[in-house]
Amino acid sequence: MPLLSGGRKLDFRVFIGVLSLDPAVLVWKFGFGRTARSKFSAGLFDRESHLTNTARGGRGVLGPQEVGEVLKRYGLSMGEFAQKMDKIVHGLTGVLEERTRQEKEKFWRKGGDRGEKSQNFSEEKEEELLHLSDCNGFEVLAADVIMNPEGELYLLELNASPDFVAKSRKKFEIYRPIFE
């Protein structure tokens, strides 16, 4: 059974900034809560009671204060949510570091034992792999997480290109502090 708000399924959108890959440095900020259009039903084919994505028929967004009130009804605080989210982000950090290590190893294996540059790689690709930690930019990912009534968080998905279009005043007010 998922966490409910007003009888509707609730999940959370959290934004993660990837500042570096080698070593992996991630920071996160709470975004908002999202509710389904219909009251929760265990039926698998009741799409409107399961989907919270506002582009796919979700009912609406809850700001941090509203989410805090929902969590309180389940005996949780935003601080406890933050601790649980820290664990998820820490796990993602490990995954990204391992993936970066694998990509570097694969690159050097293709170059042979002498560390020669592979003919299959361009100069740009070599620079990209050798200087992963020297990047001056960052990526923003959106993590969708769900919590069960016992307070366990589960990562549903990571979105590589989150939508920051504020189609309502409420969403604008939610997005603004994320970038401050």
Backbone torsions as a table, in degrees:
resi	resn	phi	psi	omega
1	MET	NA	126.1	179.3
2	PRO	-78.7	169.6	173.6
3	LEU	-68.5	136.8	-177.4
4	LEU	-119.0	149.5	172.8
5	SER	-130.1	114.4	-176.8
6	GLY	61.5	31.1	-179.8
7	GLY	81.7	-1.7	-178.4
8	ARG	-104.9	144.4	178.1
9	LYS	-60.3	138.0	-178.2
10	LEU	-126.0	132.1	168.6
11	ASP	-130.1	177.5	-173.5
12	PHE	-125.9	141.5	173.7
13	ARG	-107.0	122.4	179.8
14	VAL	-122.9	137.0	-179.3
15	PHE	-100.8	133.0	-177.7
16	ILE	-119.4	124.9	175.2
17	GLY	-95.1	123.3	176.4
18	VAL	-96.8	106.0	-175.0
19	LEU	-90.7	-25.5	-179.1
20	SER	-159.9	153.4	176.6
21	LEU	-108.3	-19.0	-176.4
22	ASP	-141.6	86.2	5.1
23	PRO	-80.3	159.0	179.5
24	ALA	-70.3	127.3	177.4
25	VAL	-128.6	113.7	-179.9
26	LEU	-122.3	142.1	172.5
27	VAL	-128.3	153.4	-179.3
28	TRP	-137.4	156.7	174.6
29	LYS	-138.6	140.8	176.8
30	PHE	-66.3	137.6	178.2
31	GLY	-100.4	-78.7	-177.0
32	PHE	-165.0	168.2	173.1
33	GLY	-97.3	152.9	179.5
34	ARG	-131.2	135.0	179.9
35	THR	-114.3	152.0	177.0
36	ALA	-74.0	163.5	-178.5
37	ARG	-72.2	-40.4	-176.3
38	SER	-109.6	160.9	174.7
39	LYS	-59.7	147.4	-174.8
40	PHE	-62.7	137.2	176.3
41	SER	-136.6	138.9	-179.4
42	ALA	-74.5	-9.1	179.6
43	GLY	-63.0	129.7	-176.2
44	LEU	-66.6	-26.0	-174.2
45	PHE	-97.3	8.0	177.8
46	ASP	-90.8	78.8	-174.3
47	ARG	-54.6	-41.8	-175.2
48	GLU	-70.6	-14.7	177.0
49	SER	-95.4	-7.8	-178.7
50	HIS	-108.2	-40.8	-174.3
51	LEU	-79.9	129.0	178.1
52	THR	-109.9	-9.9	-179.8
53	ASN	-60.9	120.5	-175.6
54	THR	-62.9	-26.1	177.4
55	ALA	-75.2	-17.5	-177.3
56	ARG	-112.1	20.7	174.0
57	GLY	107.5	8.4	177.0
58	GLY	-62.5	156.3	-173.7
59	ARG	-78.5	-46.5	-176.7
60	GLY	-178.1	-177.9	-177.7
61	VAL	-113.1	148.7	175.8
62	LEU	-118.9	131.0	176.7
63	GLY	-75.4	173.5	-177.8
64	PRO	-55.7	-39.5	179.7
65	GLN	-64.9	-44.3	178.6
66	GLU	-64.1	-40.7	177.9
67	VAL	-64.0	-40.1	177.5
68	GLY	-57.9	-39.1	178.4
69	GLU	-66.3	-40.5	178.0
70	VAL	-64.0	-47.5	179.6
71	LEU	-58.9	-38.6	-179.9
72	LYS	-60.8	-39.0	178.4
73	ARG	-62.9	-24.5	177.8
74	TYR	-97.3	9.7	177.6
75	GLY	77.8	23.4	-179.1
76	LEU	-120.9	156.8	176.3
77	SER	-114.9	166.4	175.6
78	MET	-64.2	-32.4	176.9
79	GLY	-62.7	-41.5	177.5
80	GLU	-67.0	-38.8	175.3
81	PHE	-59.2	-44.6	-179.1
82	ALA	-61.3	-40.9	178.1
83	GLN	-63.0	-41.3	179.4
84	LYS	-67.5	-39.3	179.1
85	MET	-67.3	-36.7	176.3
86	ASP	-56.5	-39.5	179.9
87	LYS	-65.2	-40.8	178.4
88	ILE	-64.5	-45.0	-179.4
89	VAL	-65.4	-38.1	176.8
90	HIS	-60.7	-42.0	176.8
91	GLY	-62.5	-40.8	177.8
92	LEU	-65.2	-36.2	178.2
93	THR	-59.1	-46.3	178.3
94	GLY	-61.3	-41.4	179.3
95	VAL	-63.7	-45.3	-179.7
96	LEU	-65.0	-39.8	178.4
97	GLU	-63.6	-42.8	179.9
98	GLU	-65.1	-42.9	179.4
99	ARG	-62.5	-41.1	178.1
100	THR	-63.3	-43.7	178.4
101	ARG	-60.0	-43.8	179.9
102	GLN	-63.0	-42.1	-179.8
103	GLU	-64.6	-39.8	178.0
104	LYS	-65.0	-44.6	178.9
105	GLU	-61.1	-43.7	179.9
106	LYS	-61.3	-41.0	179.0
107	PHE	-60.9	-48.2	-177.0
108	TRP	-71.2	-32.7	176.1
109	ARG	-62.0	-39.5	-179.9
110	LYS	-67.2	-20.8	179.7
111	GLY	-86.5	-4.3	179.6
112	GLY	90.3	172.1	-177.7
113	ASP	-64.6	-27.4	-177.2
114	ARG	-83.4	2.5	-179.7
115	GLY	73.4	20.9	179.5
116	GLU	-69.9	154.7	177.3
117	LYS	-73.3	131.6	178.4
118	SER	-71.8	144.1	177.5
119	GLN	-70.9	-16.6	-178.5
120	ASN	-80.4	-11.5	-176.9
121	PHE	-109.3	140.1	177.2
122	SER	-83.4	166.5	176.3
123	GLU	-59.1	-38.7	-178.7
124	GLU	-64.2	-41.5	179.9
125	LYS	-65.0	-39.8	178.9
126	GLU	-62.4	-46.2	178.8
127	GLU	-59.7	-42.5	-179.9
128	GLU	-59.8	-45.6	-177.9
129	LEU	-72.7	-34.8	-177.5
130	LEU	-76.6	-24.0	-174.8
131	HIS	-120.3	39.1	-179.3
132	LEU	-58.9	-34.2	-177.1
133	SER	-85.7	-7.3	-177.2
134	ASP	-94.7	9.9	-175.4
135	CYS	-69.9	145.3	179.1
136	ASN	-99.0	-2.2	-178.7
137	GLY	-106.8	-169.5	176.9
138	PHE	-154.5	164.5	176.6
139	GLU	-116.2	148.2	173.4
140	VAL	-115.2	124.3	175.6
141	LEU	-109.9	154.0	172.5
142	ALA	-112.9	125.1	177.8
143	ALA	-104.5	128.1	174.2
144	ASP	-101.1	122.4	-178.5
145	VAL	-125.9	152.7	178.2
146	ILE	-127.8	150.4	-179.8
147	MET	-124.8	137.7	175.0
148	ASN	-88.9	167.7	-177.3
149	PRO	-61.3	-16.6	177.6
150	GLU	-84.2	-2.7	176.6
151	GLY	90.8	11.3	178.0
152	GLU	-86.1	130.4	178.7
153	LEU	-94.5	142.3	177.6
154	TYR	-130.6	131.8	175.9
155	LEU	-78.6	120.9	178.3
156	LEU	-85.6	-49.5	-178.9
157	GLU	-165.1	161.0	171.6
158	LEU	-113.1	133.7	178.1
159	ASN	-108.7	123.6	-177.6
160	ALA	-78.0	-22.5	-178.9
161	SER	-130.5	73.8	-178.1
162	PRO	-66.8	149.7	-179.6
163	ASP	-88.3	123.2	177.6
164	PHE	-110.8	26.2	178.7
165	VAL	-79.3	121.1	179.6
166	ALA	-93.1	96.3	-176.4
167	LYS	-83.9	-3.0	177.9
168	SER	-144.8	161.0	177.9
169	ARG	-59.8	-39.4	-178.9
170	LYS	-61.5	-45.8	-179.9
171	LYS	-66.0	-36.0	176.3
172	PHE	-60.3	-45.3	179.9
173	GLU	-65.1	-29.9	177.7
174	ILE	-75.6	-42.5	-176.9
175	TYR	-70.4	-37.1	-172.6
176	ARG	-53.3	-49.7	-178.7
177	PRO	-66.6	-20.4	179.7
178	ILE	-62.2	-34.0	-175.6
179	PHE	-99.5	3.6	178.8
180	GLU	-86.1	NA	NA
